[in-house]
Amino acid sequence: MSGIYKSLAPKTKNLLVAGGLTGFVAGVYIYTMKAVGGTDELQVAIDKFEGHKNKQDA
């Protein structure tokens, strides 16, 4: 494989590296958004806090 890579033009090498990095970053972003978005614990805690606060004010 390294023989094929060495024979490519510099612009083509740059495009391959950029494509690989873009794919990696996109994969990490999608994984992170799915992992974080899967649970809504923070919003539930905020809603409980606001409900408790409103009961005290009333």
MDTraj code that builds the backbone (N, CA, C; nanometers):
import mdtraj as md
import numpy as np

residues = "MET SER GLY ILE TYR LYS SER LEU ALA PRO LYS THR LYS ASN LEU LEU VAL ALA GLY GLY LEU THR GLY PHE VAL ALA GLY VAL TYR ILE TYR THR MET LYS ALA VAL GLY GLY THR ASP GLU LEU GLN VAL ALA ILE ASP LYS PHE GLU GLY HIS LYS ASN LYS GLN ASP ALA".split()
xyz = np.array([
    [0.0827, -0.1194, 0.0000],
    [0.0000, 0.0000, 0.0000],
    [0.0865, 0.1249, 0.0000],
    [0.1970, 0.1240, 0.0745],
    [0.2798, 0.2434, 0.0813],
    [0.3406, 0.2760, -0.0543],
    [0.3635, 0.1748, -0.1395],
    [0.4145, 0.1996, -0.2733],
    [0.3141, 0.2760, -0.3574],
    [0.1876, 0.2427, -0.3418],
    [0.0816, 0.3133, -0.4149],
    [0.0726, 0.4571, -0.3643],
    [0.0798, 0.4747, -0.2333],
    [0.0674, 0.6081, -0.1750],
    [0.1818, 0.6984, -0.2181],
    [0.3031, 0.6437, -0.2252],
    [0.4197, 0.7237, -0.2638],
    [0.4120, 0.7698, -0.4082],
    [0.3432, 0.6940, -0.4922],
    [0.3375, 0.7294, -0.6338],
    [0.2293, 0.8326, -0.6640],
    [0.1472, 0.8674, -0.5687],
    [0.0404, 0.9651, -0.5916],
    [0.0953, 1.1072, -0.5894],
    [0.0237, 1.1966, -0.6562],
    [0.0606, 1.3379, -0.6572],
    [0.0362, 1.3967, -0.5182],
    [0.1115, 1.5005, -0.4823],
    [0.0939, 1.5613, -0.3491],
    [-0.0496, 1.6094, -0.3240],
    [-0.1153, 1.6631, -0.4253],
    [-0.2523, 1.7109, -0.4070],
    [-0.3466, 1.5939, -0.3759],
    [-0.3238, 1.4814, -0.4399],
    [-0.4055, 1.3630, -0.4150],
    [-0.3815, 1.3092, -0.2741],
    [-0.2570, 1.3115, -0.2295],
    [-0.2254, 1.2683, -0.0925],
    [-0.2973, 1.3568, 0.0081],
    [-0.2945, 1.4875, -0.0178],
    [-0.3614, 1.5804, 0.0730],
    [-0.5112, 1.5543, 0.0781],
    [-0.5709, 1.5249, -0.0360],
    [-0.7144, 1.4954, -0.0388],
    [-0.7464, 1.3666, 0.0372],
    [-0.6599, 1.2666, 0.0257],
    [-0.6817, 1.1419, 0.0999],
    [-0.6728, 1.1644, 0.2509],
    [-0.5737, 1.2402, 0.2928],
    [-0.5583, 1.2684, 0.4358],
    [-0.6762, 1.3523, 0.4860],
    [-0.7145, 1.4540, 0.4086],
    [-0.8282, 1.5387, 0.4483],
    [-0.9568, 1.4572, 0.4565],
    [-0.9769, 1.3682, 0.3616],
    [-1.0960, 1.2832, 0.3645],
    [-1.0980, 1.1914, 0.4856],
    [-0.9822, 1.1344, 0.5165],
    [-0.9741, 1.0475, 0.6339],
    [-1.0005, 1.1219, 0.7631],
    [-0.9409, 1.2392, 0.7750],
    [-0.9619, 1.3192, 0.8962],
    [-1.1064, 1.3659, 0.9076],
    [-1.1649, 1.4078, 0.7967],
    [-1.3042, 1.4521, 0.7980],
    [-1.3964, 1.3377, 0.8379],
    [-1.3706, 1.2196, 0.7837],
    [-1.4517, 1.1028, 0.8205],
    [-1.4390, 1.0691, 0.9674],
    [-1.3172, 1.0761, 1.0204],
    [-1.2951, 1.0467, 1.1620],
    [-1.3684, 1.1474, 1.2506],
    [-1.3532, 1.2758, 1.2201],
    [-1.4175, 1.3802, 1.3004],
    [-1.5693, 1.3670, 1.2929],
    [-1.6230, 1.3403, 1.1747],
    [-1.7676, 1.3236, 1.1603],
    [-1.8156, 1.2037, 1.2416],
    [-1.7391, 1.0956, 1.2404],
    [-1.7770, 0.9783, 1.3181],
    [-1.7779, 1.0049, 1.4674],
    [-1.6765, 1.0753, 1.5157],
    [-1.6710, 1.1095, 1.6583],
    [-1.7862, 1.2018, 1.6952],
    [-1.8165, 1.2987, 1.6091],
    [-1.9266, 1.3917, 1.6357],
    [-2.0599, 1.3169, 1.6430],
    [-2.0853, 1.2305, 1.5454],
    [-2.2120, 1.1567, 1.5435],
    [-2.2226, 1.0653, 1.6652],
    [-2.1139, 0.9961, 1.6986],
    [-2.1143, 0.9088, 1.8163],
    [-2.1433, 0.9890, 1.9432],
    [-2.0776, 1.1047, 1.9568],
    [-2.0955, 1.1871, 2.0762],
    [-2.2382, 1.2396, 2.0861],
    [-2.2937, 1.2860, 1.9746],
    [-2.4304, 1.3384, 1.9778],
    [-2.5305, 1.2296, 2.0130],
    [-2.5079, 1.1084, 1.9647],
    [-2.5989, 0.9985, 1.9997],
    [-2.5842, 0.9603, 2.1464],
    [-2.4598, 0.9606, 2.1970],
    [-2.4363, 0.9230, 2.3360],
    [-2.4948, 1.0264, 2.4311],
    [-2.4780, 1.1531, 2.4002],
    [-2.5274, 1.2595, 2.4876],
    [-2.6775, 1.2768, 2.4720],
    [-2.7264, 1.2675, 2.3506],
    [-2.8684, 1.2893, 2.3249],
    [-2.9556, 1.1736, 2.3676],
    [-2.8971, 1.0601, 2.4005],
    [-2.9752, 0.9430, 2.4366],
    [-3.0491, 0.9591, 2.5686],
    [-2.9927, 1.0349, 2.6614],
    [-3.0583, 1.0558, 2.7897],
    [-3.0849, 1.2044, 2.8081],
    [-3.1933, 1.2337, 2.8742],
    [-3.2322, 1.3726, 2.8949],
    [-3.2329, 1.4027, 3.0442],
    [-3.1353, 1.3482, 3.1156],
    [-3.1325, 1.3601, 3.2610],
    [-3.1192, 1.5050, 3.3071],
    [-3.0402, 1.5829, 3.2363],
    [-3.0205, 1.7217, 3.2756],
    [-3.1507, 1.8002, 3.2650],
    [-3.2245, 1.7811, 3.1573],
    [-3.3511, 1.8529, 3.1405],
    [-3.4519, 1.8104, 3.2465],
    [-3.4535, 1.6830, 3.2822],
    [-3.5441, 1.6348, 3.3874],
    [-3.5087, 1.7010, 3.5202],
    [-3.3800, 1.7115, 3.5506],
    [-3.3367, 1.7751, 3.6749],
    [-3.3742, 1.9234, 3.6763],
    [-3.3594, 1.9911, 3.5639],
    [-3.3964, 2.1332, 3.5562],
    [-3.5458, 2.1497, 3.5777],
    [-3.6254, 2.0631, 3.5144],
    [-3.7710, 2.0713, 3.5302],
    [-3.8128, 2.0475, 3.6752],
    [-3.7493, 1.9506, 3.7425],
    [-3.7812, 1.9244, 3.8837],
    [-3.7453, 2.0454, 3.9699],
    [-3.6292, 2.1044, 3.9437],
    [-3.5852, 2.2201, 4.0206],
    [-3.6808, 2.3376, 4.0014],
    [-3.7215, 2.3629, 3.8767],
    [-3.8135, 2.4735, 3.8509],
    [-3.9500, 2.4476, 3.9115],
    [-3.9955, 2.3241, 3.9081],
    [-4.1239, 2.2908, 3.9710],
    [-4.1195, 2.3099, 4.1212],
    [-4.0083, 2.2697, 4.1839],
    [-3.9923, 2.2875, 4.3275],
    [-3.9841, 2.4365, 4.3633],
    [-3.9130, 2.5120, 4.2798],
    [-3.8991, 2.6550, 4.3028],
    [-4.0345, 2.7270, 4.2910],
    [-4.1142, 2.6852, 4.1933],
    [-4.2464, 2.7474, 4.1751],
    [-4.3406, 2.7154, 4.2900],
    [-4.3280, 2.5945, 4.3475],
    [-4.4117, 2.5585, 4.4625],
    [-4.3765, 2.6456, 4.5840],
    [-4.2469, 2.6734, 4.6016],
    [-4.2030, 2.7555, 4.7147],
    [-4.2505, 2.8997, 4.6965],
    [-4.2503, 2.9501, 4.5733],
    [-4.2926, 3.0881, 4.5483],
    [-4.4429, 3.1054, 4.5672],
    [-4.5205, 2.9998, 4.5457],
    [-4.6654, 3.0103, 4.5530],
    [-4.7193, 3.0084, 4.6937],
])
top = md.Topology()
chain = top.add_chain()
for i, resn in enumerate(residues, 1):
    res = top.add_residue(resn, chain, resSeq=i)
    for name in ("N", "CA", "C"):
        top.add_atom(name, md.element.get_by_symbol(name[0]), res)
traj = md.Trajectory(xyz[None], top)
